[in-house]
Amino acid sequence: MAVLVVAAMTSTALAAVTVKSLPTATFGSPDAASVTLTGGNFSGLGNTPAIANLTVTGLATYTCTNQGGNAAPGQNPVPANPGSSGPFNLGNSDHNGRGTITSITASVTAPDTPTAAEAGCGGGGSNNWKVTLNSLTATAAHLEITEGSTLVFCRNYTASGTGTAC
């Protein structure tokens, strides 16, 4: 019975929010490691501040340089450190329950430098390689909007556009 009550409460909370326009993700803005969301417009949020948080994940690629100074791309992308926009207040508590995402950006960051073997430098994982960061690329993003502890909107993005519901 408790599960039914929780499911009904969650359904009611999500149903109260009207999406006037979906937030649009732009991968590679302002750089390849970042995702920027713009244009989300919501009503029915109530007077409790609605807080958006954008998180991103991605990959880091490395260049392998041997002792002779010859550089070659690593063969194994490594997961980048995820990034977060931090809390973004939609302003609904000051606008009769209507909130807007003007612009939110989150970026991945470089992980600790991998070993030559982890970066796919070859040579049986020997230590004869210098491993240097080549690129960081955001590959996925996740948006959550909460009011207090209640999730009221959720969206996943894997390419530029309006994404898919969670």
Secondary structure by P-SEA (a helix, b strand, c coil): caaaaaaaaaaaaaaaccccccbbbbccccccccccccbbbbccccccbbbbbbbbbbbbbbbbbccccccccccccccccbbbcccccccccccccbbbbcbbbbbbbbccccccccccccccccccbbbbbcbbbbcbbbbbbbccccccbbbbbccccccccc
